[in-house]
Amino acid sequence: MPTAYSERLHVPLRWWVQATMFVATIWLAFIVALPEWFAWAGTIALLLIVFGLFSWVGSSRIEVRDGVLYAGPAHIALEHLGTAEPLDKDATRRVHGVEANARAFLHTRPYISRAVRVAIEDPSDPAPYWLLSTRHPRKLAAALTERSPADA
């Protein structure tokens, strides 16, 4: 069965630019106040930490393939899913905030303002729903609701 949906939740370009400007500012403060070797070493270490963190956070994927929903390290068979509701920016903020359920599984990113809420129909699963950040909520919801003829 081919992949029905795949998305990488990469960190936006503006975060990379802002991080670069931040590291440059730190370098300037270091080079003025500290020995040159220490300033360069500290700046390179900070650069590696920030860019490593962005690469790690941005490596997360959401995929629907082979009858399974994958969200980062978690996965669940489509047969255990109920309705998939695409959420706009305001609905995502509410479901992630005041209307949140503490038992829900969250795979969200602060730089993505839309999401999909997927109801869980498995009685043995304590999570009532999964909330997944996505840049394409309608496409993801459609991929989750499509079932093969064997599933019907």
Protein Blocks (a to p, Z undefined) as FASTA:
>chain_A
ZZfbdcdddddfklmmmmmmmmmmmmmmmmmmmcfklmmmmmmmmmmmmmmmmmmmmmpc
cddeehiacehjbccdfklpccdddddfklmmmmmmmmpcfkbccdddfkbcbdcddddf
bfklmbfbdcdddfblmlmmmmmmpccfklZZ
